[in-house]
Amino acid sequence: MNFQKTVLPNGVAVITVPMPSFESSTVLVMVGAGSRYETKYNSGISHFLEHMAFKGTEKRPSAITISTLIDGIGGEFNAFTGKEVTGYYIKSSSNHIDLCMDVLSDMLTNSLFREKEIDKERGVILEEINLYEDTPVRKIGDIYERLLYGDTPMGWDISGEKDVIKKIQKEDFLKYLRHLYSADNITVVVAGGIRSEKTEYLVEKYFGNMKKFNTLKYTKVLESQKKPELFIKNKTTEQAHIAIGFRTVPTDHPDRYPLSILSAILGGGMSSRLFHEVREKRGLAYYVRSSSEHYQDCGSLVSVAGVDPKRTEEAIKVMVGEYRKVSKVSEVSKGELTKAKEFLKGHMVLELEDSRAVAGFFATQELLEKEIDTPEEVVAKINKVTAGEVNDVAKRYFVNSRLNLAAIGNFPNGQKFEKLLRL
């Protein structure tokens, strides 16, 4: 997959990814701004700002004006907020990218932040927080990262704290924009049925006047764990949700790809070790899966499952046992290695059949990594990983001093799980 990258005089990075067989395209604007750049006094503002961008500009003064415009071209538009980036995108027929860029640049530079709209969206976000609280299968990831990173921006929920959300006003949004939405902290990716030259011209037309300034820097994660750690969120639920994992490495670490393969072997599909042991063999869970997550300065390999509350101890014992087995007893075989590689490559190919996923693939790398790898280069890196490297990372990171367990359920005496956290 070929791409072209240019940088506008003001610092905006422009990446075009022509996909000749596509009649649609995605315009994605991604900013190096997320919840890890927040403070106790504006926790949740990254996500709140993402919502407010759709609520009206000087040129398009209402949410209905913007949505009617995009609906009128049969487009799909949305946004997302993470701990390190925020993205805004419109996917449409390729002959509408001029309009898409006009709308997105307008939203980022001319949002009105009217008090009435802020108050309405405040209520929406509070209900979104309630939704996550009532959806443990989604909340367990937040609980796990709270355990890893504690009372720091990396440990806080992206959606923020209710008490803070209730106080955020227009000036808070403007201040946040002045701190992070600098031209050289923004990447515009256009992927799909496009021509690079024309597309680059349009990006400069709509984003070339954005201002460049010094941006906030994030506080690095300090890790000092010495023994297994446990965090329980007591909540009466029909199903207990658990996350068991280990601290690993940042995005740019060479162990990233062996860890991804190890994650796939453990919980990457219906033939994975955990799926077989936890669900198929014992019927302990409906869902069980693993993932290898990486940020700019830290990372974790974690497995999550929804289990019968009465059998939670058994599920923890089995999952920890699988970690123990792969690191101390049953090394990864060549067959498992091959299957895991094909699993990762196959899923990437399927995902990148969507221009929105392609745009995100390139934008994330541009903002968070030292260089951009094409999908073909990622495949080559996956292919190069050996069984020995996967076995080595299992031994290196699956140790007691990196082990963590987070759980959501009715566990007033959750400390009883501590005895199970031993490899």
ABEGO torsion letter per residue (X at the ends): XBBBBBBBAAGBBBBBBBBAABABBBBBBBBBBBAAABBAAABGAAAAAAAAAAAEBAABABAAAAAAAAAAAGBBBBBBBBAABBBBBBBBBAAAAAAAAAAAAAAAAABAGBAAAAAAAAAAAAAAAAAAAABAAAAAAAAAAAAAAEBBAAABBAAEBAAAAAABBAAAAAAAAAAABBAAABBBBBBEBBBAAAAAAAAAAAAAABBBBBBBBBBBBBBABABBBBBBBBBBBABBBBBBBBBBBBAABAAAAAAAAAAAAAAAEAABAAAAAAAAAAGABABBBBBBBBBAABBBBBBBBBBBAAAAAAAAAAAAAAAAAAAAABBBBAAAAAAAAAAAAAAAAAAAABAAAAAAAAAAAAAABABBBBAAAAAAAAAABBAAAAAAAAAAABBAAABBBBBBEBBABAAAAAAABBX
